[in-house]
């Protein structure tokens, strides 16, 4: 601070002046920052995708669109995880840590965040309202912690180990091929670490566009 300026105004008066002008200065910074926000968000997303992986989970297992999009039109299966397992809860230092399991929020507008008050959670955990049927949760991990990396095209596949005890059940799709279903059942029953798993299967309703969950192997009574 200039010597003559310090003589002409006390520190207390200067601090009071700064307190009064801080909102105006902050507003100027936000206006300048806003012009760079779209490009900054794009660069951050690209960088994040190169370094981080996300496990996407859902609260529901009877949604028609989910089975069509992510389980080869009912030919695949659903794995149920225990959300309170330490795999999802003990990696962070607080509730805001990205390594924990986080619920996705849905909105009509993109989150507006700025460099001076950057909110990574808003960027990473917000999707358009049209995706709300997924009821999604995300779990992030650095890609360099992957157990196995498969060099596939166009992008490598990163596989992570997880403890068998964090799995609760497996649900077979309504149109899963018998051979694939039998092999999957054999893998589960022959592994003592998976003996606790419950097995279910989905059934297509004959009259309505609905799915019905039933224990695997249970006979249908009409």
C-alpha positions as CSV (number, residue, x, y, z in Angstrom):
1,X,0.0,0.0,0.0
2,X,1.3,3.5,-0.9
3,X,2.8,5.4,2.1
4,X,0.9,8.6,1.5
5,X,-2.3,6.6,1.2
6,X,-1.7,4.9,4.5
7,X,-1.2,8.3,6.1
8,X,-4.5,9.7,4.7
9,X,-6.7,6.8,5.7
10,X,-6.7,4.4,8.7
11,X,-6.6,0.7,8.2
12,X,-10.0,0.4,9.9
13,X,-11.5,2.8,7.4
14,X,-9.9,1.0,4.5
15,X,-11.2,-2.3,5.7
16,X,-14.7,-0.9,6.0
17,X,-14.4,0.6,2.5
18,X,-13.4,-2.8,1.1
19,X,-16.3,-4.5,2.9
20,X,-18.7,-2.2,1.1
21,X,-17.1,-2.6,-2.3
22,X,-16.6,-6.4,-2.1
23,X,-20.0,-7.3,-3.6
24,X,-19.5,-4.9,-6.5
25,X,-16.0,-6.3,-7.2
26,X,-17.2,-9.9,-6.8
27,X,-20.0,-9.1,-9.3
28,X,-17.5,-7.9,-11.9
29,X,-15.4,-11.0,-11.5
30,X,-18.5,-13.2,-12.0
31,X,-19.4,-11.4,-15.2
32,X,-15.9,-11.9,-16.6
33,X,-15.9,-15.4,-15.4
34,X,-19.3,-16.2,-17.0
35,X,-17.9,-15.6,-20.5
36,X,-15.4,-18.4,-20.0
37,X,-17.7,-20.8,-18.2
38,X,-18.9,-22.9,-21.2
39,X,-15.3,-23.5,-22.4
40,X,-14.0,-24.2,-18.9
41,X,-16.8,-26.7,-18.3
42,X,-16.0,-28.4,-21.5
43,X,-12.3,-28.7,-20.7
44,X,-13.0,-29.9,-17.2
45,X,-15.4,-32.6,-18.5
46,X,-12.8,-33.8,-21.0
47,X,-10.0,-33.9,-18.4
48,X,-12.2,-35.6,-15.9
49,X,-13.2,-38.3,-18.4
50,X,-9.5,-39.0,-19.2
51,X,-8.6,-39.5,-15.5
52,X,-11.8,-40.7,-13.8
53,X,-14.3,-43.5,-14.2
54,X,-17.9,-43.7,-12.9
55,X,-19.9,-46.7,-11.9
56,X,-23.5,-45.8,-12.7
57,X,-26.2,-47.5,-10.6
58,X,-30.0,-47.3,-10.4
59,X,-32.6,-47.4,-7.6
60,X,-34.9,-49.5,-9.7
61,X,-34.8,-52.9,-11.5
62,X,-38.2,-53.1,-13.1
63,X,-38.0,-50.2,-15.6
64,X,-38.7,-51.2,-19.2
65,X,-36.3,-48.6,-20.7
66,X,-33.5,-49.6,-18.3
67,X,-33.7,-53.2,-19.4
68,X,-33.9,-52.2,-23.1
69,X,-31.0,-49.8,-22.9
70,X,-28.5,-51.5,-20.6
71,X,-29.4,-55.2,-20.6
72,X,-29.7,-56.0,-24.3
73,X,-33.5,-55.8,-24.3
74,X,-34.1,-58.1,-21.3
75,X,-31.4,-60.7,-22.3
76,X,-28.9,-59.5,-19.7
77,X,-29.1,-59.4,-15.9
78,X,-29.1,-56.9,-13.0
79,X,-26.6,-57.0,-10.1
80,X,-27.9,-55.6,-6.8
81,X,-25.3,-53.9,-4.5
82,X,-25.5,-53.1,-0.9
83,X,-25.2,-49.3,-0.8
84,X,-24.1,-49.2,2.9
85,X,-21.1,-51.4,2.2
86,X,-17.7,-49.8,3.0
87,X,-16.9,-49.9,-0.7
88,X,-19.3,-47.0,-1.2
89,X,-19.0,-45.3,2.2
90,X,-15.4,-45.4,3.6
91,X,-13.3,-43.9,0.8
92,X,-14.0,-40.3,1.6
93,X,-13.4,-37.8,4.4
94,X,-16.8,-36.3,4.4
95,X,-20.3,-36.3,2.8
96,X,-19.1,-34.1,-0.1
97,X,-16.3,-36.4,-1.2
98,X,-16.7,-37.7,-4.7
99,X,-15.4,-41.2,-3.8
100,X,-18.6,-41.9,-2.0
101,X,-21.9,-42.9,-3.6
102,X,-23.9,-39.9,-4.9
103,X,-27.4,-39.4,-6.1
104,X,-27.8,-37.7,-9.5
105,X,-30.0,-34.6,-9.7
106,X,-32.1,-33.8,-12.7
107,X,-32.9,-30.3,-14.1
108,X,-34.0,-28.5,-17.3
109,X,-31.0,-26.2,-17.3
110,X,-27.3,-26.9,-17.1
111,X,-25.7,-26.0,-13.8
112,X,-24.1,-22.6,-13.8
113,X,-20.8,-22.7,-11.9
114,X,-17.9,-20.4,-12.0
115,X,-14.1,-20.6,-11.6
116,X,-14.2,-18.4,-8.5
117,X,-16.8,-20.7,-6.8
118,X,-16.4,-23.8,-8.8
119,X,-18.9,-26.6,-7.9
120,X,-17.7,-29.9,-9.4
121,X,-20.6,-31.7,-7.8
122,X,-23.1,-29.6,-9.8
123,X,-21.2,-30.4,-13.0
124,X,-20.8,-34.1,-12.4
125,X,-24.0,-34.9,-10.6
126,X,-26.6,-33.2,-12.8
127,X,-28.4,-34.5,-15.9
128,X,-31.3,-33.4,-18.0
129,X,-34.7,-34.1,-16.6
130,X,-35.5,-36.5,-19.5
131,X,-33.1,-39.0,-17.8
132,X,-34.9,-38.9,-14.4
133,X,-36.5,-42.4,-15.0
134,X,-33.0,-43.9,-14.4
135,X,-33.1,-42.8,-10.7
136,X,-29.3,-42.9,-11.0
137,X,-26.5,-42.9,-8.4
138,X,-22.8,-42.6,-9.3
139,X,-19.6,-43.8,-7.7
140,X,-16.3,-42.4,-9.0
141,X,-12.8,-43.9,-9.1
142,X,-9.5,-42.8,-10.6
143,X,-8.8,-44.9,-13.7
144,X,-5.2,-45.5,-12.7
145,X,-6.6,-47.7,-9.8
146,X,-8.2,-50.2,-12.2
147,X,-7.3,-53.8,-11.6
148,X,-7.3,-54.7,-15.3
149,X,-7.2,-52.4,-18.4
150,X,-8.3,-53.9,-21.7
151,X,-7.0,-52.1,-24.8
152,X,-10.2,-51.9,-26.8
153,X,-11.4,-49.6,-29.5
154,X,-12.3,-46.8,-29.5
155,X,-11.5,-46.5,-25.7
156,X,-9.8,-48.8,-23.2
157,X,-12.0,-50.7,-20.8
158,X,-11.1,-50.3,-17.1
159,X,-12.1,-53.1,-14.7
160,X,-12.2,-52.7,-11.0
161,X,-12.2,-55.4,-8.3
162,X,-14.9,-55.3,-5.6
163,X,-15.6,-57.6,-2.6
164,X,-18.3,-60.3,-3.3
165,X,-20.0,-59.5,0.0
166,X,-21.2,-56.1,-1.3
167,X,-23.4,-57.9,-3.8
168,X,-27.0,-58.8,-2.6
169,X,-28.7,-60.5,-5.6
170,X,-28.8,-61.2,-9.3
171,X,-31.9,-60.7,-11.4
172,X,-32.1,-62.5,-14.8
173,X,-33.8,-60.8,-17.7
174,X,-37.1,-62.0,-19.0
175,X,-35.6,-62.9,-22.4
176,X,-32.2,-64.2,-21.2
177,X,-31.1,-67.2,-23.2
178,X,-31.4,-70.5,-21.2
179,X,-27.8,-71.4,-21.9
180,X,-26.5,-68.1,-20.6
181,X,-28.8,-68.2,-17.6
182,X,-27.6,-71.7,-16.7
183,X,-23.9,-70.7,-17.0
184,X,-24.5,-67.7,-14.8
185,X,-26.3,-69.8,-12.2
186,X,-23.5,-72.3,-12.2
187,X,-20.9,-69.6,-11.6
188,X,-22.9,-68.3,-8.7
189,X,-23.6,-71.6,-7.1
190,X,-20.0,-73.0,-7.5
191,X,-18.4,-70.0,-5.8
192,X,-18.6,-70.2,-2.0
193,X,-18.0,-66.4,-1.8
194,X,-21.3,-65.9,-3.7
195,X,-23.4,-68.5,-1.9
196,X,-25.2,-65.7,0.0
197,X,-26.6,-64.2,-3.2
198,X,-30.3,-64.3,-3.9
199,X,-31.4,-65.0,-7.5
200,X,-34.5,-63.5,-9.1
201,X,-35.9,-63.4,-12.6
202,X,-38.1,-60.9,-14.4
203,X,-41.4,-62.0,-16.1
204,X,-43.2,-60.0,-18.8
205,X,-46.8,-59.4,-18.1
206,X,-49.0,-61.0,-20.7
207,X,-51.6,-58.2,-20.7
208,X,-49.9,-55.0,-19.5
209,X,-46.6,-53.4,-20.3
210,X,-45.2,-54.4,-16.9
211,X,-42.5,-56.5,-15.4
212,X,-42.9,-58.9,-12.5
213,X,-40.1,-59.9,-10.2
214,X,-40.1,-63.5,-8.8
215,X,-37.6,-65.8,-7.1
216,X,-35.6,-67.7,-9.7
217,X,-36.9,-71.1,-10.5
218,X,-40.3,-70.4,-9.1
219,X,-43.1,-72.0,-11.2
220,X,-45.9,-69.8,-12.4
221,X,-49.4,-70.8,-11.4
222,X,-52.2,-69.6,-13.6
